[in-house]
Amino acid sequence: MLQVLKRLFASSLMVLVCVAAAVGQEGNAPETGTTENAAPEKPERDVSLGVGPGGMQRHVPGRWAMLGLRGINPTDQDVEETMAVIVGGETNLQYARRLWLPAGSLRQAAMPIRIPADIGYDQHQIDLTSIRIRNNLGEAEQFQTDFIGMPSTSRSLLLSEEESRAAMLFDHPDTTDEVANERIVDIATTVNVGRDSAIESARDLGPIYINDHFLPSSPVGLDSLDQLVIASDRVLNDTLSLSRLQSWLQSGGQIWIMADRVSPETARALLGDVMCYSVVDRVELNQLAMES
């Protein structure tokens, strides 16, 4: 009987040792050896460059328009890239803009393009094909594929064929000044009523509100407009805006200056040294009658 108990005790002890060894192998990570369970390294972010509608965002057949470029360089190296675009089916005519992207930067730029004049009446959109090229110093240029691996990217631009294209330049809205914001809404409503009385097309895209701090970087960026309503003095804060507006005026553009919102100094800066008007007094207009 004693021999049987000794054998059972020895067998139980061996089982306990085996279980303890198995638990030790599962619970303790090996100090050296395989790396099968190591987390995969995150891929480095690459430079991105895209193109889309910019400026006044109106594409009029036979006139110039602006595209907007947006580049992001999250790397620690400066790069130069070129964006080339083809408008419509004119493959022999390309527009291009080279952009320098410093390390860790985000840049925005503009590219002027001309919308072809020979567009059918029933055509409401035009194709835009973009090609991105990496300019490596001392090396050959490299074509960059898009996010789906294609060498070029295609999209469409909406055509604008209204009888009248008007833009409005206001002060930036102030959430704390309700009276000033109501005044801006009243001016916009008045301009819209005037446009509705002159436009009969059902394809009207509506007026253009210039919300950017600066106007397009070139006078051709205003080529898609017919009229510009100025109800703010903020053009004085951008000296280039004055020269752009003057060039656009000399090319046949029209400006509507709202004398109750624009100072004589701004009018003089836009129209030259001739003094157009001076402020004698300010009286609120209680009623406004519009006749077509």
C-alpha positions, 0 to 999 in steps of 0.5 A: 500500500505504501509503494502505491501511495509513493507512485501516485505522489510522484506522478502528481508531482510530475504533472504539476511540474509540467503544468507550471512549465507550460504556464511559464512559456505562455505567460512570459514573452521571450527576451530574444528570438522571433518578431512575428507579433511585432507591430508593423511600421507605419508608412511615411506620409508622402507629398500631396498636390491637388488642383481644383476650381479657384478664384471666382469659380466661374468658367465662362467659354472664351474667358480666363478662369483660375484654378487653385493648387494645394500642396502639403509636404509632411516630410523633412525634405524640400521638394519641387513639383509641377502640376500640368493641366489639359482643358477639354480636348486640346491635348496640344495646349497645356497649362502648368505651374511649378510649386516649391514645397518647403519641408513641413509646409502647406502651400496654396497657389493659383493657376490661370487657364483659358476656357475654350470658346468653341463649346456647344450650347448643350454642353454644361461641363468641360473636362479637366485632366491634371498630371503631377510631376516631381522635379528632383534636383539633378535628376530626371522628372518623375510622373507621380501617380494619383491615390488610385495609381493612375498617371493622370487625374480627370474631373469636370468643371461646371460651365457658366453661361449667365447673361450677367455675372456679378460679384460682391465684396463685403466686410467679413461678417462679425458674429457680435455685430447683428446690425452690420450683418443685417445690413450686409444681408440687405445689400445682397438682397438688393443686388439679387433683385436687380440681377433677377430682373435682368436674367432669364436663364434657368442655368443661373449660378447666382452671385459670387461672394468674395469671402477671401482676404485677398482677390485673385493674384492676377487680373485675369482672375476677374475675367469671368466677371461682368460687374463687381459690387464694392461695399467695403474699404478692405481693398485698401489693406491689399495694395495688389488688389487695387492694381488688379481692379484698375487693370480689370476696369481698363479692360472693360470691367464695371464696378458699382461703388456703394457710397454709404459703405465705401469711403472717398479714399477707397474710391479715389484709390480705385478711380485715380486722383479725381475726387468723385464725391465727399461726405457731407452728411449721413441720413438713413433711407427709410424707403426704397422703390425699385423700377425695372 
